[in-house]
């Protein structure tokens, strides 16, 4: 157990020093495995893991969903989503922030990426909110918080990784993420309303649209609705496996982008290259996570942890509370995907030994990871937004997201108290 804990500390130390988390997990996993066993088995483990991971059929879902999200981003659907949401709620107090959150939810449903959602929607929403005199705290807070929906509302890359690492059905995880994702969107919108009514100057109403304008902009969003229905409806109805749904979604997103015009052959090549880079990065982190998992298994960490928990005689809820606290603390120094891949080999067996449903546990973990995306000192969505809006201070964005963190904590408590929100 001590060797595994030292290895975990080394990974965190290397991450703080700026070493990419994939290489940190590979290095510690390889050296730790060699220390516990021998160098030859460690080298064989590295080669076998790299080979098996690269050729695993279930992992083909990742590049396809990434490709689908990139095509959708290029198609410019984020602009239409924002205009449609604004046409219906823009005239309310805090209406532009509400439009931002709703468009984030819609864009998340086809992009699967939190960072892409925050970066894309900020380009559309921030100029409008500044034109109407919105406070920078509310404007940036709503964008950063809305972006977190990207890792829960399906299709979600993080849920795919969780399903692969724990051998759970990805389709079930996608369906389980819909209600918690919509609940998060609802609580975010209520948060905006509370802020706008408490301080009307922070979120003044925008222009009112008539029904002719509303129907006109709504017709331009049919692509998002059709694509989401095709992918998630196909999985839920048993027409596609998740991998097949990803392939159909990527091809449909390409056709949609071509139909909207402005997509050249060079653009397609650029999207393919960007998708390949992102996929390679995710595969590297995943291989590193598997190497680290092998190390902690041979080091006996899980056996020792279960022995300690049995000796302490604590209940399942205490075990779960300890796991969630660890996630919140790790979220201060690690980004979401790295944190998930680093910790699932440790926490998932503990949760299963405590008797929790694996699908429910996966959704709860993703919600906690969502919170970490907007909490200081390392909130990845905050820093993506800060890079996009160079004239806004980081402290301003963090002040803006604090009310939304409270909404996320409320959602987490609801999911803990009512597991049927996930499992029905």
matplotlib code that plots the C-alpha trace (Angstrom):
import matplotlib.pyplot as plt

x = [0.0, 2.8, 4.4, 1.1, 0.6, 4.2, 3.5, 0.3, 2.2, 4.9, 2.2, 0.7, 4.2, 5.2, 1.8, 2.6, 6.0, 4.3, 4.9, 1.9, -0.3, -0.1, 3.7, 3.6, 1.3, 3.3, 6.6, 5.3, 3.3, 6.3, 8.9, 6.4, 5.4, 9.1, 9.9, 7.2, 7.8, 10.8, 12.0, 11.2, 7.5, 7.2, 8.5, 6.2, 3.3, 4.0, 4.1, 1.0, -1.0, -0.1, -1.0, -4.2, -5.5, -4.8, -6.7, -9.6, -12.8, -14.8, -12.3, -13.2, -16.1, -13.8, -12.3, -15.8, -17.5, -14.6, -14.9, -18.6, -18.1, -15.5, -17.7, -20.6, -18.4, -17.2, -20.8, -21.5, -24.5, -23.5, -24.6, -28.0, -28.5, -27.7, -30.1, -32.9, -32.5, -32.3, -35.5, -37.4, -35.9, -33.7, -36.3, -36.3, -34.1, -30.8, -32.2, -28.8, -27.2, -30.2, -29.7, -26.0, -26.8, -29.5, -27.2, -24.4, -26.8, -27.8, -24.2, -23.1, -25.6, -23.6, -20.1, -19.4, -16.6, -16.8, -13.8, -15.1, -18.5, -17.1, -14.7, -17.3, -20.3, -18.1, -17.4, -21.1, -22.5, -20.0, -20.3, -24.1, -23.9, -21.4, -23.6, -26.5, -24.2, -24.1, -21.7, -18.6, -19.1, -22.5, -21.5, -18.3, -19.8, -22.7, -20.4, -17.9, -20.6, -22.7, -19.6, -19.4, -22.6, -20.5, -19.1, -22.4, -25.1, -24.5, -22.6, -19.9, -16.2, -15.8, -18.7, -17.2, -13.9, -15.6, -17.5, -14.4, -12.3, -15.1, -16.6, -20.0, -22.4, -21.8, -25.3, -26.7, -24.4, -25.5, -29.2, -28.5, -26.7, -29.7, -31.9, -28.9, -27.7, -31.1, -31.3, -28.0, -29.2, -32.4, -30.5, -28.1, -31.0, -32.6, -29.3, -29.2, -32.7, -31.8, -28.8, -30.7, -33.5, -31.1, -29.1, -31.1, -28.1, -26.0, -28.4, -30.7, -33.3, -32.6, -34.9, -38.2, -38.7, -42.1, -43.3, -42.4, -38.7, -38.8, -40.0, -37.5, -34.5, -35.9, -36.1, -32.3, -31.6, -33.2, -29.8, -28.9, -32.2, -32.0, -28.5, -29.1, -32.3, -30.4, -27.5, -29.2, -32.5, -30.6, -28.8, -31.9, -34.0, -31.4, -30.8, -27.1, -24.4, -22.5, -19.7, -22.1, -24.0, -20.7, -20.0, -23.5, -23.2, -19.9, -21.0, -24.3, -22.4, -20.1, -23.2, -24.8, -21.6, -21.4, -25.1, -24.6, -21.8, -18.4, -16.6, -13.7, -11.4, -8.7, -11.2, -12.1, -8.4, -7.9, -10.8, -9.5, -6.0, -7.4, -9.5, -6.5, -4.4, -7.1, -7.6, -3.9, -3.8, -6.7, -5.2, -1.9, -3.6, -5.6, -2.6, -0.9, -3.9, -3.9, -0.2, -0.8, -3.8, -1.6, 1.0, -1.5, -3.1, 0.2, 1.1, -2.0, -3.5, -7.1, -6.8, -5.2, -7.7, -10.6, -8.9, -8.6, -12.3, -13.4, -11.3, -12.8, -16.3, -17.7, -20.9, -21.2, -22.2, -19.0, -16.9, -18.7, -18.3, -14.6, -14.3, -16.2, -14.0, -11.0, -12.4, -13.1, -9.5, -7.9, -10.0, -8.0, -4.8, -5.9, -8.1, -11.2, -10.1, -6.8, -8.5, -11.0, -8.5, -6.1, -8.7, -11.1, -8.7, -8.7, -12.2, -14.3, -13.5, -14.2, -17.6, -18.5, -17.4, -19.7, -22.6, -23.2, -24.7, -21.9, -24.0, -25.2, -21.7, -20.3, -22.9, -22.1, -18.4, -18.9, -21.0, -18.2, -15.7, -18.0, -17.7, -13.9, -13.9, -15.0, -13.4, -10.1, -7.2, -7.3, -10.7, -10.0, -13.2, -12.2, -8.7, -10.2, -12.5, -9.7, -7.6, -10.6, -11.4, -8.0, -9.4, -11.3, -9.4, -9.2, -10.6, -13.6, -14.5, -14.0, -16.3, -18.8, -18.9, -19.3, -23.1, -23.1, -20.8, -23.5, -26.1, -23.9, -23.5, -27.3, -27.6, -25.1, -27.1, -30.3, -28.6, -27.3, -30.7, -32.7, -30.7, -33.9, -33.0, -30.2, -31.5, -35.0]
y = [0.0, 2.4, 1.9, 2.7, 5.9, 7.0, 6.4, 8.6, 11.3, 11.2, 11.6, 14.6, 16.1, 15.6, 17.2, 20.2, 20.5, 20.6, 17.1, 16.0, 13.7, 10.9, 10.7, 11.0, 8.0, 6.0, 6.7, 6.0, 3.0, 1.5, 2.1, 1.1, -2.1, -3.0, -2.3, -4.7, -7.4, -7.1, -5.0, -7.6, -8.0, -4.2, -3.8, -6.6, -4.9, -1.6, -3.1, -5.3, -2.4, 0.0, -2.7, -3.8, -0.3, 1.0, -1.9, -2.1, -1.9, -0.2, 2.7, 3.5, 5.4, 8.1, 9.5, 9.3, 11.4, 13.8, 14.1, 14.7, 17.5, 19.2, 19.1, 20.6, 23.4, 24.1, 24.2, 27.2, 25.8, 27.5, 30.8, 29.5, 27.9, 31.2, 33.2, 30.7, 30.7, 34.5, 34.8, 33.0, 34.2, 37.1, 39.7, 38.3, 39.6, 37.9, 36.7, 36.8, 34.7, 32.3, 32.2, 31.4, 28.5, 27.0, 27.2, 25.6, 22.7, 22.3, 22.5, 20.0, 17.5, 17.1, 18.2, 16.1, 18.5, 21.0, 23.0, 23.2, 24.3, 27.1, 28.4, 28.3, 29.8, 32.6, 33.9, 34.2, 35.2, 37.6, 40.4, 40.5, 40.6, 43.4, 45.4, 45.2, 46.1, 42.8, 42.5, 40.6, 38.2, 37.1, 36.9, 34.9, 32.8, 31.7, 30.8, 28.9, 27.0, 26.3, 24.7, 22.1, 20.5, 19.2, 16.3, 15.0, 15.6, 12.8, 12.1, 12.6, 11.7, 11.4, 9.0, 6.9, 6.7, 5.8, 3.0, 1.6, 1.6, 0.0, -2.3, -0.6, -0.1, 3.3, 3.5, 3.1, 5.8, 8.2, 7.7, 8.0, 11.4, 13.1, 13.9, 15.0, 17.1, 18.8, 19.2, 21.0, 23.3, 24.1, 24.9, 27.1, 29.0, 29.5, 30.8, 33.4, 34.5, 34.9, 37.0, 39.1, 39.8, 40.5, 42.9, 44.0, 46.0, 42.8, 41.2, 43.6, 42.3, 42.2, 42.9, 41.1, 38.9, 38.3, 34.8, 35.2, 35.9, 33.0, 30.5, 31.7, 31.1, 27.9, 26.4, 26.9, 24.7, 21.6, 20.1, 19.9, 18.3, 15.8, 14.8, 14.4, 12.4, 10.2, 9.4, 9.1, 7.8, 5.2, 4.0, 4.0, 2.3, -0.4, 0.6, 1.3, 0.3, 3.4, 2.9, 2.6, 5.7, 7.6, 6.7, 7.7, 10.9, 11.8, 11.2, 13.1, 16.0, 16.1, 16.2, 18.9, 21.0, 20.6, 21.5, 24.7, 25.7, 27.2, 23.9, 23.5, 20.5, 22.2, 22.7, 19.0, 18.1, 20.5, 18.9, 15.4, 16.4, 18.2, 15.1, 12.9, 15.0, 15.0, 11.3, 10.6, 12.7, 10.8, 7.4, 8.4, 9.4, 6.2, 4.0, 5.8, 5.2, 1.5, 1.3, 3.0, 0.8, -2.3, -1.0, -0.3, -3.7, -5.6, -3.3, -4.4, -1.0, -2.1, -5.1, -2.9, -0.1, -2.6, -4.0, -0.6, 0.3, -3.0, -2.3, 1.2, -0.3, 2.7, 2.6, 2.9, 6.6, 7.4, 5.7, 7.6, 10.9, 10.3, 9.5, 12.7, 14.8, 13.4, 14.3, 17.9, 18.2, 16.7, 19.0, 21.9, 20.6, 18.2, 18.6, 16.5, 13.7, 13.1, 13.1, 10.5, 8.2, 8.5, 7.8, 5.3, 2.3, 3.3, 4.5, 2.3, -1.0, 0.7, 1.9, -1.5, -3.2, -0.7, -1.8, 1.2, 0.9, 1.4, 3.6, 5.8, 6.1, 7.1, 9.9, 11.2, 11.2, 13.2, 15.7, 16.2, 16.5, 19.2, 21.1, 20.8, 22.4, 25.8, 25.7, 27.5, 27.4, 25.1, 25.4, 24.4, 26.1, 29.3, 29.3, 28.5, 31.5, 33.6, 32.8, 33.8, 37.0, 38.4, 41.6, 39.8, 39.1, 35.4, 36.5, 38.1, 34.8, 32.8, 35.3, 34.8, 31.0, 30.7, 30.9, 28.2, 26.0, 26.3, 25.1, 22.1, 21.2, 21.2, 19.0, 16.6, 16.4, 15.7, 12.8, 11.4, 11.6, 10.4, 7.8, 7.3, 10.5, 8.6, 5.0, 5.5]
z = [0.0, 0.9, -2.6, -4.3, -2.2, -3.0, -6.7, -6.4, -4.7, -7.4, -10.1, -8.4, -7.9, -11.6, -12.6, -10.5, -12.1, -15.5, -16.7, -18.9, -16.8, -19.5, -19.2, -15.4, -15.1, -17.6, -15.8, -12.3, -13.5, -15.3, -12.6, -9.8, -11.6, -12.2, -8.6, -7.3, -10.0, -12.3, -15.2, -17.9, -16.9, -16.7, -20.3, -21.5, -19.8, -21.5, -25.0, -24.5, -23.0, -25.9, -28.5, -26.9, -26.2, -29.7, -31.3, -28.9, -30.9, -28.1, -28.1, -31.8, -30.3, -29.1, -32.3, -34.0, -31.3, -31.3, -35.1, -34.8, -32.3, -34.5, -37.6, -35.6, -34.3, -37.8, -39.1, -36.9, -35.2, -31.9, -33.4, -34.4, -30.9, -29.2, -31.4, -30.9, -27.2, -27.1, -29.2, -26.5, -23.2, -24.1, -23.0, -19.4, -16.6, -17.1, -20.4, -22.3, -19.5, -19.8, -23.6, -23.0, -20.7, -23.0, -26.0, -23.9, -23.1, -26.8, -28.0, -25.3, -26.7, -29.9, -29.0, -25.9, -24.8, -21.9, -23.1, -26.7, -25.4, -23.2, -25.9, -28.7, -26.9, -25.4, -28.9, -29.6, -26.2, -24.6, -27.2, -26.8, -23.0, -23.0, -25.5, -23.0, -20.0, -18.2, -15.3, -16.3, -13.3, -14.5, -18.1, -17.7, -14.9, -17.0, -19.9, -17.7, -15.8, -18.9, -20.6, -17.8, -19.2, -22.1, -20.0, -18.8, -21.4, -24.0, -26.0, -23.5, -23.9, -20.2, -19.9, -22.7, -20.9, -17.6, -19.4, -21.1, -17.9, -15.8, -18.5, -18.2, -21.0, -22.7, -24.0, -20.4, -19.2, -21.9, -21.1, -17.4, -18.0, -19.6, -16.5, -14.3, -17.2, -17.7, -13.9, -13.9, -16.7, -14.8, -11.6, -13.5, -15.0, -11.6, -10.3, -13.1, -12.2, -8.5, -9.4, -11.9, -9.4, -6.5, -8.7, -11.9, -13.2, -13.4, -16.0, -17.7, -20.2, -23.9, -26.8, -27.2, -30.3, -31.9, -32.8, -36.5, -35.5, -33.0, -35.5, -38.1, -35.9, -34.5, -38.0, -38.3, -35.2, -36.7, -37.3, -33.6, -32.8, -35.6, -34.8, -31.1, -31.8, -34.3, -32.0, -28.6, -30.0, -32.0, -28.9, -26.7, -29.3, -29.9, -33.5, -33.0, -30.6, -29.2, -31.7, -34.6, -33.3, -33.2, -36.8, -38.0, -36.0, -37.4, -41.0, -40.4, -38.9, -42.0, -44.3, -42.1, -42.2, -46.0, -46.4, -44.5, -46.9, -46.3, -45.6, -48.0, -48.5, -46.5, -43.7, -43.7, -43.6, -40.7, -38.8, -39.4, -38.2, -35.0, -34.2, -34.7, -32.3, -29.6, -30.0, -29.7, -26.5, -25.0, -25.9, -24.3, -21.1, -21.2, -21.7, -18.8, -16.6, -17.4, -16.6, -13.3, -12.5, -13.1, -10.7, -7.9, -8.4, -8.0, -5.1, -3.3, -2.8, -3.2, -0.9, 1.8, 1.4, 1.8, 4.9, 6.4, 5.6, 7.2, 10.3, 10.6, 10.3, 8.4, 6.3, 2.5, 2.7, 4.6, 2.0, -0.7, 1.1, 1.4, -2.3, -3.3, -1.0, -2.7, -6.1, -5.0, -3.6, -6.7, -8.9, -7.6, -9.2, -12.1, -15.1, -15.5, -17.8, -16.1, -12.7, -13.8, -15.4, -12.5, -9.8, -11.3, -10.7, -7.0, -6.2, -8.5, -6.7, -3.4, -4.6, -5.9, -2.7, -0.8, -2.9, -5.1, -8.6, -11.2, -13.5, -10.7, -9.3, -12.8, -13.1, -9.6, -10.3, -13.5, -11.6, -9.1, -11.9, -13.4, -10.2, -10.4, -13.8, -12.4, -8.9, -8.0, -8.3, -11.4, -13.1, -16.7, -18.1, -16.3, -17.9, -21.4, -21.0, -19.7, -22.8, -25.0, -23.1, -22.3, -20.8, -18.0, -14.8, -13.6, -10.2, -11.9, -13.6, -10.4, -8.5, -11.3, -11.1, -7.3, -7.4, -10.1, -7.9, -5.2, -7.8, -8.7, -5.0, -4.7, -7.7, -6.3, -3.0, -5.0, -6.9, -3.6, -2.0, -5.0, -7.1, -9.2, -11.0, -12.6, -12.7, -14.1]

ax = plt.figure().add_subplot(projection="3d")
ax.plot(x, y, z, "-o")
ax.set_aspect("equal")
plt.show()
